[in-house]
Amino acid sequence: MIINIRKATEADFPAILGLIKELALFEKAPEKVTNTVEQMKEEQSLFFSIIAETKTGEIAGMALYFFAYYTWVGKSLYLDDLYVKEEYRKMKIGSALLNEVMEIASAENCKRVRWQALHWNVNAINLYKKVGAFIDEEWLNCDFDAEGIRNFKAIQMESLNNSQETSHI
């Protein structure tokens, strides 16, 4: 099968969001996707995407990434999602997308490319090991979603108020 790897455009956002939702379903967390096409349009300066397109124009997969700065190494590329539709797996599309991501990282003079894989996604982990990626089993993810951010701020304000009350006693 002939696949064309190209940069995504705003016109691809609906298909990309569809792939993001498929990925979330695959990762057993479909309810966690709150992003919308409108939000992607508003925030498009914050991310980049490449897509794998069939000769009939169907989007078979995508890689979505952004640039980050890691204090230990400097400019880096964070690969947030790499996803290939189930019917197109085992056709080396994931490898082609990953190869293009590495080309971009090299052209951008990145010092690191980082991404995550679920511990049970054996096919992805095997691909990453096969291409020489280091799989770190020591670091844990720490996340706040939008509600967690609000809760954190409320807890901090409450703590600050309590410490101010205590200091006046």
N, C-alpha and C positions, 0 to 999 in steps of 0.2 A: 504494500500500500504506500502510495506517495503522500507524504505529509509535508506541508509548508509550515515552518516556524516563522512567526512574524510578531512585531510589536502590536499590542492591542490598542484599539482606539476607543473613544467614548461610545461609538456605535456598538462595540462588543460588550459593554457593561451588563446588559441584560443576560447575555449568555454566560459571562463570567460569574455573575451572581447566582445563576442557575447551577454552575459547577461548584461554587462555594457551598450551596445548599446540599448538593449531592454529597460533597465531601463531609459535611456535618452529619448527614444521615449515616454515611459509612462509618464515621467516628462515634456514632451512637449519641449525638448531641444536637439534633436538628433544632431544638428549641432555643439554642444559644445564638443562632444567627439573627441579629437585629438589623444588620446593614440593609440598605435599599439602593436602588439604582440612583435615586435622587441624591442620597448621601455620598455615593461614589463620585457623582458629578461634582458635588461641592468640595470634596476632599481629594480630587484627582491629582493635585500637586504633591500629595504625600506618598503616592505609591506608583509602581510601574507593573506592567503585566505583559507577558508574551503568551501567545496561544499557538497550539498545534491545530492546523486546519486541514481537512481532507480536500481532495481535488474537487469535491462537490460543494465545498464551502462550509461543511459542518465542523464545528469546533469540537475536537476530540479530547483536548486537554489544555491545561494552562499552568503557568507559574506566575505567582504574584509576589513581588518583593519590594523592599525599600532600602534606603541607605541608612546606616546607623553609625554611631561613633562609640567604639569600645575603648575604654581608657588604657587597657593593656596593650592594644595593638593599633588603634586608630580607625581610619575609615573602613567600614565593613558593609557587606551586603547581607541583609536578613531575608531569607526565603520564607515567607509566611505560609504560602500554600503551593504545593505541586500536586496536581491532580489530573488523572487520566480517566475518562469514562470507562466503565467496566468492559464494554464491548471492544474497546481499543487497547486493552492491557495486553501485555506479552508481545507487543509489536515494536518495542524499543522507543516508544514515544516519550515515556518518562525519562529515559536516558538522553534523548534528543533535547528535551526541555532543560534538563539539568546541565547538559553540555552548553547550551546557549546561555544559561545563567552564569556558568563559569567563564564564558567568553566575555560577558558583560562585566563581571567582577574584575577580570584581568584588564579589560580596556579602561575601567574606572579606577585602576590602581588600588583596589581593595586589598586589605591585609588579612581579611577573614571573610568566609561565607559561613553563616550559621543558620540552622533550622532545627525543627523538632520532629520527632516521629513517636507515635504511640508505641509503647513497649510490646503490644500485641500485633502490630502491623509488620509481620515477618517478611512479607514480600518487599515492602519499602526498605526495611532494615537490611535485607540481603542485597538489594540494589546499592544502597549507600556503602555497605562494606565492600562490595565488589569493585566500586569505583575508588575506594581508598579513603572514605570518610572515617573520621574518628568518632565513635559512638561513646559519648560521655555518660557513664552510669552513676556519677557522683552528685551532679548538680540537680536541684529541684526547681521546678517552675514556681514562681510567686506571682499571682495575678490579683488585680482588683477589677471587677466589672464596673459599669456606671453606678450601680447601686452601692457597691462596695466603696467606691470613691466618696459618694455622698455620706455613707455611714462612717467612714474614716474621719471625714471632716467634722461630722457631728460629735464623734467620740473625742476628737482633739479639742473641740470647742468646750465640751463638757468638762474635760480634764483641766483645761485652762481656767474655766470658771471656778471649778472646785479648788484649784491651787490658789487662786486669787482670794477666795473666801477664807481659806485656811490662813493665808498670810496676814489677814486683817484681824485675826483673833488674838 
